[in-house]
Structures are given as structure tokens and as C-alpha cells.
Amino acid sequence: MRAGLREHAATVVVSALSSLFAVTLILFTGILTASIDPALVESQGTFYLVLMMVALIFILIALYVGAIVTANTFATIIAGRTRTIALLRLVGATSNRVRAGVAGEGLVMGAIGAVIGLVLAEGLCAAAVAWGPSLGWLPEGRDYPLFTPLVIVAVAVVVLTTWAAAWSGSRRVGKVSPIEATGAAVELRPEEARRRSGRTVWAIVLIIIIGVSLLALGILLGLITPLGLFVAFLGGLFSFTGIALGAHLVMPPLLGLAGRLLGSGPVGRLAAANAVRFPDRSSRATIGLVIGVTLVTMFAVALASYENMVLSAFAQDPDMAATFRETLAITTAVFTGLVGFSAVIAAVGMVNTLSLGVLQRTRELGLLRALGFTGDQVRGMVVAESVQMTFAALGFGLLLGVFYGWAAAQSLMGFEVGLVAPAIPWPILAGVVLFGVVLALGAAAVPSRRAVRVSPVTALAFD
């Protein structure tokens, strides 16, 4: 079950990014605290603990996104290894043993990536401490911490999260039968995906029964007390987890709608059909980007709405309003950058899933060439699929982000201003859309070149 580096590149990159992010936040929290008063770090005073709690929130967000991306990556790898797994089952290997082997790959790749991230983070923080005082960023003569036991904990959590995500992503191993040893990559078709009643029921429960109910309750409580934010937060967490779990049902209709933008030509029609023909593959490629777009949009809308609500409450105090606006502008920039890091992790997942999909579709692409498709048409089809997935993810993520952001601000400040419309930070949303367009083109660059190199002979000799 040894896979090529190409299969596991995304897992190493995601775990490295997660480790880099977590360790850097932890160390910079100590550095920032020491720049104010070194005694606060040693005594772990209130300021240090508050900063660490804020850092922990963003670390958990990055780990959440990374876990979904890793699980989807391994689910894609399993689909491509159907023949190998079936052969192992044929010669007597049990599904648990094969699955343990796949999860073990996740553990190893997660450890490699986490160590790389740790080294990069330590180097980044060491450079900041060495050059920061001379550049005027940090006070001179301070003892800045470059290690804390929390760093080891963070690295271990990244490794364990990657292992757990790999185990989750390999759950289809037990459903691979020896007869499938004669085939290639196997993906569930729409009718098969819809028959997974257990997953569908759990998705509905998490989205509607738990998630939406808690969101509504949090918004109503927000009209009385700011503690409604905690209830709304749980509602958002449960509902979005349900969306991720039921992505095979949620994303295909959105992909079909986005597919209408590709035109009526053979390339566009085939690309649109491919996106909905295998809903599991398409949902794995898009749900990570949906998460990234939702997170960035949610924080931007929440902070913009919160700003409007507070400024409305400070309408009679211009000095306080001006001070608040300046402070919130800095906070918005910092939070957007921190959440944007999770969006980058999600983007890595989409690029990798699309690339793996092209690798596993050698026979399909070769047959298209045998039927008369030119290299440019095959390349155009792959690019069109990427554009379709990106547009669907962008549209859905923006809608979810606006709603979740408004719900967060409303549940926090509703008792001061009542029910108000969400504030839309158009520059940030425009940046998100621009990022999505660049991602769509960049994600398809390497896979499209690889697709063109597939010859008709390859398709005919694949089995």
C-alpha cells in the first residue's frame, strides 16, 4: 500500500501548514506578551491567557479545515486504489488491516508535515526576535521565548488529527469487494450516493434539527443577552458540520447550476456532466473551498455588522466611536489574515483533489482522445470543471458566510440595536471572488497539462 509522493503531497502540505500556523501563533503570543512585560509570560497572567485563548480558536479552525481536507484527500486516494485494495482482499487481507495501513500512511505523512511546519515556525520566530528590535518592531533587551511545551502539544495534535482524518477518509475500504480488482478508480454514482441513508439522516439532523434550531435560539437570546453568541456558535458549528457531511447531496445541484455558465458546446456540456456524474468526487473537491470562503466571509461580515451596531450605540459619543473604529480596523485586518490562512489550506485541498482526479481518470481521458477530442478540448474540459467547482463553492460559501456572520453579530449585539440587516464588506468579498478566480485557473493548470499527455493507446491498454 505504498503510495507515490504525488498522492500524499497535499497531506504533507496541509499538516505542515497547520503545524506552522499553530506553532507560530503560540510562539508569537509569548513574544508579543514579552514585548509588553516579560513577567506576564512567566506568571501566565490574564493578558497572556486571553491572547492564548484567541490563538487557540484560530488554531482549532485551521485544524478543522485541515482535517476535512485530509479526509477528502484519503477518500480520493481510496477511490483510485480500488483495484489494489480489491486484490489485497482477494488474497486474504481483511478490511480492517488494509484500512489500518492507509491510516498509518496518514500518521507518517502527518508527522513529516508537522515536523516541517515546526522547523519553519521556529525559524520564522527566531528571525522575528533577531531582527525585530533593530527594525523597531520589538523593544530592545527583552528575553523573548522561542519554546514552550504547548508547541509539542500543538505538533502532536496536528499529527493525531491527520491520522484520524486519514482513518475517516478510508472508511470505504470495507466496501471494496475482490470482484472490483478488474476495474480502476471507482466512485459512487448519484443513485448510490443517495442511498447512503445513515449519512443523509445525520446530515439532516445536524443541519436542521440541531444547527438551525440553535442558530435561531442564539439570535433570539441575543435580543436579551450577549451570551446568545455562544448558542449561535454551537448552531453554526453543528449546521456546517452537517453540510460537510451531506456535501454529496448539497453540492451536485449547485454544481449543476454553475454548469449552465459553461455554455452549450461539447466541452462545456461534458464538463458540466462530469461534475454531477460522480457527486462524491465533486463534493470532495469543493467542500474544502466552501469552508474557506465561508470562514473569511463570516468573519468579515460579523466584524462589519458588529462595527455598525456599536457605532449606532455610540452615535452620541463621536470620540468613543472614532477610537472604536480605529481599533476594530486593526482587529479586522488581523482576524481576516488569520482566517485567510485556513482558506489557503482549503485551496490546497481543492487543487490536490482535482489533480488526483485527473490521475485516476486516465482511461476516461484516453477514450475521449480516441473518440476524436483534441488535446485543447481535453484541456478545456478540465479547466471548465475547475471553473464550475470554484464558482459553485464561491457562491455557496459567500451565502453561508453572510448568514453566519450576521447571526454572530446579531446574537452578540442584538440586545443593543434589535434586529438589523447584515453589513456587507464589499472590498473583502471582492477579494475573495478574485482569489477564487485565480484559484480556478491555477488549480487546473497542472492537471490540464497532464490530461493532454494521455494518449488513446493508454486508454485501450489500461486494463
C-alpha positions as CSV (number, residue, x, y, z in Angstrom):
1,M,0.0,0.0,0.0
2,R,2.9,2.3,-0.5
3,A,1.6,5.3,-2.4
4,G,3.6,7.7,-4.5
5,L,4.6,11.1,-3.2
6,R,2.2,12.7,-5.6
7,E,-0.8,11.1,-3.7
8,H,0.3,12.3,-0.3
9,A,1.8,15.7,-1.2
10,A,-1.4,17.5,-0.1
11,T,-1.4,15.7,3.2
12,V,2.2,16.7,4.0
13,V,1.5,20.3,2.9
14,V,-1.7,20.6,4.9
15,S,-0.2,19.2,8.1
16,A,2.9,21.4,7.6
17,L,0.7,24.5,7.2
18,S,-1.4,23.5,10.2
19,S,1.7,23.0,12.3
20,L,3.3,26.2,11.0
21,F,0.2,28.2,11.8
22,A,-0.3,26.6,15.3
23,V,3.3,26.9,16.5
24,T,3.7,30.4,15.1
25,L,0.6,31.7,16.8
26,I,1.7,30.1,20.1
27,L,5.2,31.5,20.0
28,F,4.2,34.9,18.8
29,T,1.7,35.1,21.6
30,G,4.6,34.7,24.0
31,I,6.7,37.1,22.1
32,L,4.0,39.8,22.0
33,T,3.4,39.4,25.7
34,A,7.1,39.6,26.5
35,S,7.3,42.8,24.5
36,I,4.9,44.3,26.9
37,D,6.1,42.8,30.1
38,P,8.3,39.6,30.3
39,A,6.8,38.8,33.7
40,L,3.4,38.2,32.2
41,V,4.8,35.2,30.3
42,E,6.4,33.7,33.3
43,S,3.4,34.2,35.5
44,Q,1.0,33.4,32.7
45,G,-1.1,36.5,33.5
46,T,-4.5,37.4,32.3
47,F,-3.3,39.2,29.2
48,Y,-1.2,36.2,28.1
49,L,-4.1,33.7,28.8
50,V,-6.6,35.8,26.8
51,L,-4.2,36.0,23.8
52,M,-3.6,32.3,24.0
53,M,-7.3,31.6,24.1
54,V,-7.8,33.7,21.0
55,A,-4.9,31.9,19.3
56,L,-6.5,28.6,20.2
57,I,-9.7,29.5,18.5
58,F,-7.9,30.1,15.2
59,I,-5.8,27.0,15.6
60,L,-8.9,24.9,16.1
61,I,-10.4,26.4,12.9
62,A,-7.3,25.6,10.9
63,L,-7.2,22.0,12.3
64,Y,-10.9,21.6,11.5
65,V,-10.4,22.7,7.9
66,G,-7.2,20.6,7.6
67,A,-9.0,17.5,8.9
68,I,-11.7,17.8,6.3
69,V,-9.2,18.4,3.5
70,T,-7.1,15.4,4.7
71,A,-10.2,13.1,5.0
72,N,-11.3,14.1,1.5
73,T,-7.8,13.5,0.1
74,F,-7.7,10.0,1.5
75,A,-11.2,9.3,0.3
76,T,-9.9,10.2,-3.2
77,I,-6.8,8.1,-2.8
78,I,-9.0,5.1,-1.8
79,A,-11.2,5.6,-4.9
80,G,-8.0,5.4,-7.0
81,R,-6.7,2.3,-5.2
82,T,-9.8,0.3,-5.6
83,R,-8.1,-2.3,-7.8
84,T,-5.1,-2.7,-5.4
85,I,-7.4,-2.9,-2.4
86,A,-9.6,-5.5,-4.1
87,L,-6.5,-7.6,-4.9
88,L,-5.4,-7.5,-1.3
89,R,-8.8,-8.5,-0.2
90,L,-8.7,-11.4,-2.8
91,V,-5.5,-12.8,-1.3
92,G,-6.9,-12.7,2.3
93,A,-6.3,-9.2,3.7
94,T,-9.1,-8.0,6.0
95,S,-10.7,-4.6,5.5
96,N,-9.5,-3.5,9.0
97,R,-5.9,-4.4,8.2
98,V,-6.0,-2.6,4.9
99,R,-7.6,0.4,6.5
100,A,-5.1,0.4,9.3
101,G,-2.4,0.5,6.7
102,V,-4.0,3.5,5.0
103,A,-4.4,5.3,8.3
104,G,-0.8,4.5,9.1
105,E,0.2,6.4,5.9
106,G,-1.7,9.4,7.3
107,L,0.2,9.1,10.6
108,V,3.6,9.1,8.8
109,M,2.7,11.9,6.4
110,G,1.2,13.9,9.2
111,A,4.3,13.5,11.3
112,I,6.6,14.6,8.4
113,G,4.5,17.6,7.7
114,A,4.1,18.6,11.3
115,V,7.9,18.5,11.8
116,I,8.4,20.6,8.7
117,G,5.9,23.1,10.0
118,L,7.6,23.2,13.4
119,V,11.0,23.9,11.9
120,L,9.7,26.7,9.7
121,A,7.8,28.2,12.6
122,E,10.8,28.2,14.9
123,G,12.9,29.7,12.1
124,L,10.3,32.4,11.5
125,C,10.0,33.3,15.1
126,A,13.8,33.3,15.6
127,A,14.2,35.7,12.7
128,A,11.5,38.0,14.2
129,V,13.2,38.0,17.5
130,A,16.7,38.6,16.0
131,W,15.7,41.4,13.6
132,G,12.6,42.8,15.3
133,P,14.4,45.1,17.8
134,S,16.7,46.6,15.1
135,L,13.7,47.2,12.8
136,G,11.7,48.8,15.6
137,W,9.1,46.1,15.8
138,L,10.1,44.8,19.3
139,P,11.6,46.5,22.3
140,E,15.4,46.0,22.9
141,G,16.8,44.0,25.7
142,R,13.9,41.6,26.3
143,D,14.1,37.8,26.7
144,Y,11.7,36.5,24.1
145,P,10.6,32.9,24.4
146,L,11.3,30.6,21.4
147,F,9.9,27.5,23.0
148,T,7.0,26.4,25.2
149,P,5.7,22.9,26.0
150,L,2.5,23.9,24.2
151,V,4.5,23.7,20.9
152,I,5.0,20.0,21.4
153,V,1.3,19.6,22.2
154,A,0.3,21.5,19.0
155,V,2.6,19.3,16.8
156,A,1.2,16.1,18.4
157,V,-2.4,17.3,17.9
158,V,-1.7,18.0,14.2
159,V,-0.2,14.5,13.8
160,L,-3.2,12.8,15.6
161,T,-5.7,14.9,13.6
162,T,-4.1,13.9,10.3
163,W,-4.2,10.2,11.4
164,A,-7.8,10.5,12.5
165,A,-8.7,12.2,9.2
166,A,-6.9,9.5,7.2
167,W,-8.9,6.8,9.1
168,S,-12.1,8.6,8.4
169,G,-11.3,9.1,4.8
170,S,-10.5,5.4,4.4
171,R,-13.9,4.2,5.6
172,R,-14.8,2.9,2.1
173,V,-12.1,0.3,2.3
174,G,-14.5,-2.2,3.8
175,K,-16.9,-1.8,0.9
176,V,-14.4,-2.7,-1.7
177,S,-15.0,-6.3,-3.0
178,P,-12.5,-8.6,-4.6
179,I,-14.5,-8.5,-7.9
180,E,-13.5,-4.9,-8.2
181,A,-9.9,-6.0,-8.8
182,T,-10.8,-6.0,-12.5
183,G,-11.6,-2.2,-12.5
184,A,-9.9,1.0,-12.0
185,A,-10.9,4.0,-9.8
186,V,-14.4,3.6,-8.6
187,E,-16.6,6.5,-7.5
188,L,-20.2,6.2,-6.3
189,R,-22.8,7.3,-8.8
190,P,-25.6,9.7,-7.9
191,E,-28.2,6.9,-7.1
192,E,-25.6,5.1,-5.0
193,A,-24.7,8.2,-3.1
194,R,-28.3,9.0,-2.3
195,R,-28.8,5.5,-0.9
196,R,-26.4,6.2,2.0
197,S,-29.4,6.8,4.3
198,G,-27.3,6.9,7.5
199,R,-25.1,9.7,6.4
200,T,-28.0,11.6,4.9
201,V,-30.0,11.3,8.2
202,W,-27.1,12.5,10.2
203,A,-26.6,15.4,7.9
204,I,-30.3,16.4,8.2
205,V,-30.2,16.1,12.0
206,L,-27.0,18.2,12.3
207,I,-28.2,20.9,9.8
208,I,-31.9,21.4,10.7
209,I,-32.8,19.7,14.0
210,I,-29.7,20.8,15.9
211,G,-27.8,23.5,13.9
212,V,-30.6,25.7,12.6
213,S,-32.5,25.4,15.9
214,L,-29.5,26.5,17.9
215,L,-28.8,29.4,15.5
216,A,-32.4,30.6,15.8
217,L,-32.3,30.3,19.6
218,G,-29.0,32.2,19.7
219,I,-30.3,35.0,17.7
220,L,-33.4,35.3,19.9
221,L,-31.3,35.1,23.1
222,G,-29.1,37.8,21.6
223,L,-32.0,40.2,21.8
224,I,-31.8,39.8,25.6
225,T,-28.2,39.0,26.4
226,P,-24.8,38.8,24.5
227,L,-24.5,35.2,25.8
228,G,-26.6,34.3,22.8
229,L,-23.4,34.3,20.8
230,F,-22.3,31.0,22.4
231,V,-25.5,29.3,21.5
232,A,-25.3,30.6,17.9
233,F,-21.7,29.5,17.7
234,L,-22.7,25.9,18.5
235,G,-25.5,26.1,16.0
236,G,-23.1,27.3,13.3
237,L,-20.6,24.5,14.2
238,F,-23.3,21.8,14.1
239,S,-25.0,23.0,10.9
240,F,-21.8,23.4,9.0
241,T,-20.6,20.0,10.0
242,G,-23.9,18.7,8.7
243,I,-23.3,20.5,5.4
244,A,-19.8,19.0,5.1
245,L,-21.2,15.5,5.9
246,G,-24.1,15.9,3.4
247,A,-21.9,17.5,0.7
248,H,-22.7,14.7,-1.7
249,L,-26.3,15.9,-1.6
250,V,-25.8,19.6,-1.3
251,M,-23.2,20.3,-3.9
252,P,-24.4,18.5,-7.0
253,P,-27.4,20.8,-7.5
254,L,-25.2,23.8,-7.1
255,L,-22.6,22.4,-9.5
256,G,-25.4,21.7,-12.0
257,L,-26.5,25.3,-11.7
258,A,-22.9,26.6,-12.1
259,G,-22.5,24.2,-15.1
260,R,-25.0,26.3,-17.1
261,L,-22.5,29.0,-17.2
262,L,-20.1,26.8,-19.3
263,G,-22.2,27.1,-22.5
264,S,-23.8,24.5,-24.8
265,G,-20.6,23.3,-26.6
266,P,-19.4,19.7,-26.2
267,V,-16.5,20.7,-23.9
268,G,-18.8,22.7,-21.6
269,R,-21.6,20.1,-21.6
270,L,-19.2,17.3,-20.8
271,A,-17.5,19.2,-18.0
272,A,-20.9,20.1,-16.5
273,A,-22.0,16.4,-16.7
274,N,-18.8,15.1,-15.1
275,A,-19.3,17.3,-12.1
276,V,-22.6,15.8,-11.2
277,R,-22.0,12.3,-12.6
278,F,-19.8,11.4,-9.5
279,P,-21.1,13.6,-6.6
280,D,-18.7,12.2,-4.1
281,R,-15.7,13.2,-6.2
282,S,-17.1,16.7,-6.9
283,S,-18.1,17.3,-3.3
284,R,-14.7,16.3,-2.0
285,A,-13.1,18.8,-4.4
286,T,-15.4,21.7,-3.5
287,I,-16.4,21.4,0.2
288,G,-13.0,22.5,1.4
289,L,-13.1,25.7,-0.6
290,V,-16.7,26.2,0.6
291,I,-15.3,26.1,4.2
292,G,-12.5,28.6,3.4
293,V,-14.8,31.1,1.7
294,T,-17.4,30.7,4.4
295,L,-14.9,31.4,7.2
296,V,-13.4,34.5,5.6
297,T,-16.8,35.9,4.6
298,M,-18.3,35.1,8.0
299,F,-15.6,36.9,10.0
300,A,-15.7,39.9,7.6
301,V,-19.5,40.2,7.8
302,A,-19.6,39.6,11.5
303,L,-17.0,42.3,12.2
304,A,-18.6,44.8,9.7
305,S,-22.0,44.2,11.2
306,Y,-20.6,44.5,14.8
307,E,-19.0,47.8,13.8
308,N,-22.2,49.2,12.5
309,M,-24.1,48.1,15.6
310,V,-21.6,49.6,18.0
311,L,-21.3,52.8,16.1
312,S,-25.1,53.1,16.2
313,A,-24.9,52.6,20.0
314,F,-22.1,55.3,20.2
315,A,-24.0,57.8,18.0
316,Q,-24.0,60.4,20.8
317,D,-20.2,60.0,21.5
318,P,-18.1,60.8,18.4
319,D,-14.8,60.4,20.3
320,M,-15.6,56.9,21.5
321,A,-16.9,56.0,18.1
322,A,-13.6,57.2,16.4
323,T,-11.5,55.2,18.8
324,F,-13.5,52.1,18.4
325,R,-13.4,52.4,14.6
326,E,-9.6,52.6,14.6
327,T,-9.3,49.6,17.0
328,L,-11.7,47.5,15.0
329,A,-10.0,48.2,11.7
330,I,-6.8,46.7,13.1
331,T,-8.7,43.7,14.6
332,T,-10.5,43.1,11.2
333,A,-7.2,43.0,9.4
334,V,-5.6,40.6,11.8
335,F,-8.6,38.3,12.0
336,T,-9.0,38.3,8.2
337,G,-5.4,37.3,7.8
338,L,-5.6,34.5,10.4
339,V,-8.8,33.1,8.9
340,G,-7.4,33.5,5.4
341,F,-4.7,31.0,6.4
342,S,-7.4,28.4,6.8
343,A,-8.7,29.3,3.4
344,V,-5.3,28.6,1.9
345,I,-5.4,25.1,3.5
346,A,-8.8,24.6,1.9
347,A,-7.4,25.8,-1.5
348,V,-4.6,23.3,-1.3
349,G,-7.2,20.5,-0.8
350,M,-9.1,21.6,-3.9
351,V,-6.0,21.7,-6.1
352,N,-4.9,18.3,-4.9
353,T,-8.3,16.6,-5.3
354,L,-8.6,17.9,-8.9
355,S,-5.0,16.8,-9.7
356,L,-5.6,13.3,-8.2
357,G,-8.9,13.1,-10.1
358,V,-7.1,13.6,-13.4
359,L,-4.5,11.0,-12.5
360,Q,-7.3,8.5,-11.7
361,R,-9.2,9.3,-14.9
362,T,-6.5,8.1,-17.3
363,R,-8.8,5.7,-19.1
364,E,-11.6,8.2,-19.4
365,L,-9.4,10.9,-20.8
366,G,-7.7,8.5,-23.2
367,L,-11.0,7.3,-24.5
368,L,-12.0,10.9,-25.2
369,R,-8.9,11.3,-27.3
370,A,-9.7,8.0,-29.1
371,L,-13.2,9.3,-29.9
372,G,-11.8,12.4,-31.5
373,F,-11.3,15.0,-28.7
374,T,-8.3,17.2,-29.4
375,G,-5.7,18.0,-26.7
376,D,-7.1,21.5,-26.4
377,Q,-10.6,20.2,-25.9
378,V,-9.5,17.8,-23.1
379,R,-7.5,20.7,-21.5
380,G,-10.6,22.9,-21.8
381,M,-12.8,20.3,-20.2
382,V,-10.5,20.1,-17.1
383,V,-10.3,23.9,-16.9
384,A,-14.1,24.1,-17.2
385,E,-14.6,21.6,-14.4
386,S,-12.3,23.6,-12.2
387,V,-14.2,26.8,-13.0
388,Q,-17.5,25.2,-12.4
389,M,-16.5,23.8,-9.0
390,T,-14.9,27.1,-8.0
391,F,-18.0,29.2,-8.9
392,A,-20.3,26.8,-7.1
393,A,-18.1,26.8,-4.0
394,L,-17.7,30.6,-4.1
395,G,-21.5,31.3,-4.4
396,F,-22.4,28.8,-1.7
397,G,-19.6,29.9,0.6
398,L,-20.5,33.6,0.3
399,L,-24.1,33.0,1.1
400,L,-23.3,30.9,4.1
401,G,-20.6,33.3,5.3
402,V,-23.0,36.3,5.1
403,F,-25.7,34.4,7.1
404,Y,-23.3,33.0,9.7
405,G,-21.6,36.4,10.1
406,W,-24.9,38.2,10.5
407,A,-26.0,35.6,13.0
408,A,-22.8,36.0,15.1
409,A,-23.1,39.8,15.2
410,Q,-26.9,39.7,15.9
411,S,-26.6,37.2,18.7
412,L,-23.8,39.4,20.3
413,M,-25.3,42.9,19.9
414,G,-29.0,42.3,19.3
415,F,-29.9,43.4,22.8
416,E,-28.5,46.9,22.0
417,V,-29.9,47.5,18.5
418,G,-32.6,44.9,17.9
419,L,-32.8,43.0,14.6
420,V,-30.8,44.7,11.8
421,A,-29.6,43.8,8.3
422,P,-26.1,42.4,7.8
423,A,-23.3,44.8,6.8
424,I,-21.6,43.6,3.7
425,P,-17.8,44.5,3.4
426,W,-17.7,44.6,-0.4
427,P,-13.9,45.1,-0.8
428,I,-13.2,41.9,1.2
429,L,-15.8,39.9,-0.7
430,A,-14.4,41.2,-4.0
431,G,-11.0,39.9,-2.8
432,V,-12.5,36.5,-2.0
433,V,-14.0,36.3,-5.5
434,L,-10.8,37.4,-7.1
435,F,-8.9,34.7,-5.1
436,G,-11.5,32.2,-6.3
437,V,-11.0,33.1,-10.0
438,V,-7.2,32.9,-9.7
439,L,-7.6,29.5,-7.8
440,A,-9.8,28.1,-10.6
441,L,-7.3,28.9,-13.2
442,G,-4.3,27.8,-11.1
443,A,-5.9,24.6,-9.9
444,A,-6.5,23.5,-13.4
445,A,-3.0,24.4,-14.8
446,V,-1.1,21.2,-13.9
447,P,-3.9,18.7,-14.2
448,S,-4.9,20.1,-17.6
449,R,-1.3,19.7,-18.9
450,R,-1.3,16.2,-17.6
451,A,-4.6,15.4,-19.2
452,V,-3.3,16.4,-22.6
453,R,-0.5,13.9,-22.4
454,V,-2.9,11.0,-22.1
455,S,-2.9,9.0,-25.4
456,P,-5.6,6.8,-26.8
457,V,-3.2,3.8,-26.6
458,T,-3.1,4.4,-22.8
459,A,-6.9,4.0,-22.6
460,L,-7.0,0.9,-24.7
461,A,-4.2,-0.8,-22.7
462,F,-5.3,0.4,-19.2
463,D,-6.7,-3.0,-18.2
